[in-house]
Amino acid sequence: MVTKLDELGMMTHEEKLALLATLLESTSRQERTEPEEPQRTITVTGPNPVADLRFELLGPLVIRHGGEDVAPSAPKLRLILATLLFNANKPVGASVLARELWNDGAPRTAHSTLQTYMFKLRRLFHAVLGLSVDHVTREVLQTCSGGYVLCVDPSQLDITEFDHLVTVGSAAMHAGDYEKAATDLRRSLALWRGQVVHHGQWGTLLRAQVARLEERRFYAHTSRIDADLCLGRHREMISELASLVVEHPLHESAHAMLMVALYRSGRASAALELYMRFRQRMLHELGIEPSERIRALHMALLSADPVLADRSLTSEMLLDRLVRPVGQRRHDSSSTVTGG
């Protein structure tokens, strides 16, 4: 009788290689067709189990509990947590997390490795909050259809507070309440503890979310300075604006605010010199002239246009006013001009 072992012994070298390739392909196909996660969605009810935690993303990732930072130190765990927190209370697919962790180079063991990371995060919440791992799985870090969801109250996230303060500060700015605008925007900026620091390679999703935050931070910063200028704090803003234009050498609005601050502080010549340097940089680096609004501001500086002293106008309103014909400007505004 010929056994399986005898059959293998009678195979040629090429036949053995073909059999090995078939077995490997079969194993790979089985791994790929396994379901990623149990298809279940759990609804959280009752008190918030993580109410004692504060999640801070405006800087290096921090999870505060009783005044201490309990965030994990392992880079992969921090990246997963950041991704889940940026998408708090929303399902994040396992495939999305895999791309964030490994980009397009996920290992064959990605599925089981991701499960291990989730288990470690659940153990972290278990250790910090004194909840059972089962409780954490049911109500904190849930497994949902094809992925995971981290359930927290939005008020526990510094990014939620930041967005809210920028929104109300911007609304106050548009309403002409510059004192409230400056206060709310200053509070929003105070939440930042530095640049968002990461370990290793970010994925596309996290990079996009951080880029949105950084852009909103810049908007809050320039809007807060603008509000302070409307409150007559011209001299106080000069050093801050000077630093800002160094960091953003081609940003027109920042240069416009610095020109106005210098002019209102009795330094018209410095404002004109700033315009010339900005124009030269635009021509040298971009090959274009400054925008029509910035050129109109330059002409207003040269002629000491009275509208430059109107502190009721934000920088955007001022620039819009300057590009209008003089006759239309007089018709549009009947307010009394006050000096700064």
C-alpha positions in Angstrom: 0.0 0.0 0.0 1.3 3.4 -1.0 1.0 6.0 1.9 0.8 9.8 1.6 4.4 9.9 2.8 5.4 7.5 0.0 3.5 9.7 -2.5 5.5 12.8 -1.3 8.7 10.9 -1.6 8.0 10.0 -5.2 7.3 13.6 -6.2 9.8 15.6 -8.2 11.3 18.8 -6.8 9.1 20.9 -9.0 5.9 19.0 -7.9 6.8 19.5 -4.2 7.2 23.3 -4.8 3.8 23.4 -6.5 2.2 21.6 -3.6 3.8 24.0 -1.1 2.6 27.0 -3.1 -1.0 25.6 -3.2 -1.0 25.0 0.6 0.3 28.5 1.3 -2.3 30.1 -1.0 -5.0 28.1 0.7 -3.9 29.2 4.2 -3.7 32.9 3.0 -7.2 32.7 1.5 -8.6 31.3 4.7 -7.0 34.2 6.7 -8.3 36.8 4.3 -11.9 35.5 4.4 -12.2 35.4 8.2 -14.6 38.1 9.5 -12.8 41.1 10.9 -15.0 41.6 13.9 -18.2 40.2 15.4 -21.1 42.0 13.7 -22.7 43.7 16.7 -23.6 47.1 17.9 -23.9 47.9 21.7 -25.9 50.8 23.0 -24.6 52.5 26.1 -27.2 53.3 28.8 -26.9 54.7 32.3 -24.2 56.9 33.8 -21.1 57.8 31.8 -18.5 55.2 32.9 -15.5 57.4 31.9 -16.9 60.6 33.4 -13.7 61.1 35.6 -11.5 61.2 32.5 -10.4 64.3 30.5 -9.1 63.6 27.0 -6.6 66.2 25.6 -5.5 66.2 22.0 -4.4 69.8 21.6 -0.8 68.9 22.1 0.7 65.6 23.0 -2.0 63.1 23.8 -3.0 63.3 27.5 -5.7 61.4 29.4 -6.2 63.1 32.8 -7.5 61.2 35.8 -7.2 62.7 39.3 -4.6 65.2 38.0 -2.4 62.5 36.5 -1.7 61.6 32.9 -2.7 57.9 32.4 -2.3 57.8 28.6 -0.3 54.8 27.4 3.3 55.4 26.3 3.4 52.8 23.5 3.3 54.7 20.1 0.8 52.3 18.4 -1.6 52.5 21.3 -1.4 56.3 21.4 -2.1 56.4 17.7 -5.1 54.2 18.0 -6.5 56.2 20.9 -6.0 59.5 19.0 -7.8 58.2 16.0 -10.7 56.9 18.1 -10.9 60.2 20.1 -10.9 62.4 17.0 -13.9 60.2 15.9 -15.4 59.8 19.4 -18.8 58.1 19.4 -18.5 57.2 15.8 -17.5 53.7 14.5 -14.0 53.5 13.1 -13.5 50.5 10.8 -10.8 47.9 11.5 -9.5 48.5 8.0 -9.2 52.2 8.7 -7.3 51.7 11.9 -5.0 49.2 10.0 -4.2 51.9 7.4 -3.5 54.5 10.2 -1.1 52.1 11.9 0.7 50.6 8.9 -0.4 52.7 5.9 -0.3 50.2 2.9 2.2 47.9 4.6 0.0 46.1 7.1 1.4 42.7 8.2 -0.4 39.4 7.6 -1.1 39.4 11.4 -2.7 42.9 11.3 -6.2 41.6 12.4 -5.0 39.7 15.4 -2.5 42.5 16.3 -5.2 45.1 16.2 -7.3 42.9 18.5 -4.4 42.7 20.9 -4.1 46.5 20.9 -7.8 46.8 21.7 -7.4 44.4 24.6 -4.6 46.4 26.0 -6.6 49.6 25.8 -9.5 48.0 27.5 -7.1 46.8 30.2 -6.0 50.4 30.6 -9.5 51.6 31.2 -10.1 48.7 33.6 -7.0 49.6 35.6 -7.7 53.3 35.8 -11.5 53.2 36.4 -11.8 50.0 38.3 -14.3 48.6 35.8 -14.3 45.0 34.6 -12.9 44.4 31.1 -16.4 43.1 30.1 -17.9 46.4 31.3 -15.3 48.4 29.4 -16.1 46.3 26.3 -19.8 46.9 26.6 -19.9 50.6 27.4 -16.5 52.3 26.8 -14.5 50.8 23.9 -17.1 48.8 22.0 -16.8 46.4 19.1 -19.2 47.3 16.4 -19.9 46.2 12.9 -16.5 45.9 11.2 -14.7 48.1 13.7 -14.6 49.9 17.1 -16.2 52.9 18.8 -14.9 54.9 21.8 -17.8 56.2 23.8 -17.2 59.5 25.7 -19.1 62.6 26.5 -18.1 65.4 24.1 -17.5 67.7 27.0 -14.6 65.5 28.1 -12.7 66.4 24.9 -10.6 69.5 24.7 -11.1 69.6 20.9 -14.9 69.9 21.5 -14.3 72.8 23.9 -11.9 74.5 21.5 -14.3 74.3 18.6 -17.2 75.7 20.7 -15.1 78.6 22.0 -14.0 79.5 18.4 -17.5 79.3 17.2 -19.0 81.6 19.8 -15.9 83.9 19.6 -16.4 84.2 15.8 -20.1 84.9 16.3 -19.3 87.7 18.8 -16.8 89.1 16.3 -19.4 89.3 13.6 -21.9 90.9 16.0 -19.4 93.6 16.9 -18.9 92.4 20.5 -15.1 92.6 20.3 -14.6 92.2 24.1 -16.4 88.9 24.2 -14.8 87.8 21.0 -11.3 88.5 22.3 -12.1 86.7 25.6 -13.6 83.6 24.0 -10.9 83.3 21.4 -8.2 83.8 24.0 -9.7 81.0 26.1 -9.8 78.7 23.0 -6.1 79.3 22.3 -5.2 78.7 26.0 -6.3 75.1 25.6 -3.4 74.3 23.3 -0.3 72.9 25.1 1.9 73.0 22.0 2.0 71.3 18.6 0.1 68.0 18.2 3.0 65.6 18.7 2.9 62.1 17.3 5.0 59.0 17.4 5.9 57.4 14.1 4.0 57.6 10.9 0.5 59.1 10.8 -2.2 57.8 8.5 -4.2 59.9 6.1 -7.3 60.2 8.4 -5.3 61.5 11.4 -3.2 63.9 9.3 -6.4 65.4 7.8 -8.0 65.9 11.2 -4.9 67.5 12.7 -4.5 69.8 9.7 -8.1 71.0 10.2 -7.3 71.7 13.9 -4.1 73.6 13.1 -5.9 75.7 10.5 -8.7 76.5 13.0 -6.1 77.4 15.6 -4.5 79.9 13.1 -8.0 81.4 12.4 -8.7 81.8 16.2 -5.3 83.4 16.7 -5.7 86.0 13.9 -9.3 86.7 14.8 -8.3 87.3 18.5 -5.6 89.7 17.4 -8.2 91.4 15.1 -10.6 91.8 18.1 -7.8 93.3 20.2 -7.1 95.8 17.4 -10.8 96.8 17.4 -10.5 97.4 21.1 -7.6 99.8 20.6 -4.8 97.6 21.7 -2.6 98.5 18.7 0.8 98.8 20.4 0.3 95.7 22.5 -0.3 93.6 19.3 2.8 94.8 17.3 5.2 92.2 18.8 2.7 89.4 18.5 2.0 90.3 14.9 5.7 90.7 14.0 6.2 87.1 15.2 3.2 85.9 13.2 4.4 87.4 9.9 7.8 85.7 10.4 6.1 82.4 10.8 3.8 83.1 7.9 5.8 85.3 5.5 3.2 85.2 2.7 0.0 85.6 4.7 -1.7 88.8 3.6 -4.1 89.3 6.4 -1.4 89.0 9.1 0.7 91.6 7.2 -2.4 93.9 6.8 -3.1 93.8 10.6 0.5 94.6 11.4 0.5 97.5 9.0 -2.7 98.9 10.6 -1.3 98.3 14.1 1.9 100.2 13.2 0.0 103.1 11.6 -2.3 103.5 14.5 0.7 103.5 16.8 2.2 106.5 15.0 4.6 104.4 13.0 3.4 105.0 9.4 6.9 104.8 7.9 7.4 101.3 9.5 4.0 100.2 8.0 5.1 101.4 4.6 8.4 99.6 4.9 6.6 96.4 5.9 4.5 96.7 2.7 7.5 97.0 0.5 9.2 94.0 2.1 6.0 92.0 1.7 5.7 93.0 -2.0 9.3 92.1 -2.7 8.8 88.7 -1.1 5.6 88.0 -3.1 7.3 88.9 -6.4 10.5 86.9 -5.6 8.8 83.8 -4.3 5.5 83.7 -6.2 6.1 86.0 -9.1 2.9 88.0 -8.4 1.9 91.3 -6.9 0.0 91.5 -3.6 -3.8 91.4 -3.8 -5.9 94.4 -4.7 -6.9 94.8 -1.1 -3.3 95.0 0.2 -2.4 97.4 -2.6 -5.4 99.5 -1.5 -4.2 99.5 2.1 -0.8 100.7 0.9 -2.4 103.6 -0.9 -4.5 104.4 2.2 -1.3 104.5 4.2 0.4 106.8 1.8 -2.6 109.2 1.9 -3.3 108.9 5.6 -6.9 107.8 4.7 -9.2 108.6 7.7 -10.9 105.2 7.4 -7.7 103.7 8.8 -8.5 105.1 12.2 -12.0 103.5 12.3 -11.7 100.9 15.1 -15.2 99.7 14.6 -13.9 97.8 11.5 -12.3 94.5 11.6 -9.3 94.0 9.3 -11.4 92.2 6.7 -14.1 94.9 6.8 -11.4 97.6 6.5 -9.8 96.0 3.5 -13.2 95.5 1.8 -14.0 99.2 2.5 -10.7 100.3 1.0 -11.2 98.7 -2.4 -14.5 100.5 -2.8 -14.7 103.9 -4.6 -14.3 106.8 -2.1 -17.8 108.1 -2.9 -19.4 104.7 -2.1 -17.4 104.4 1.1 -18.9 107.7 2.3 -22.3 106.5 1.4 -21.9 103.2 3.2 -20.6 104.6 6.5 -22.1 107.3 8.5 -20.3 106.4 11.8 -18.0 108.7 13.6 -14.3 108.0 13.1 -12.4 107.6 16.3 -8.6 107.5 16.7 -6.6 104.8 18.4 
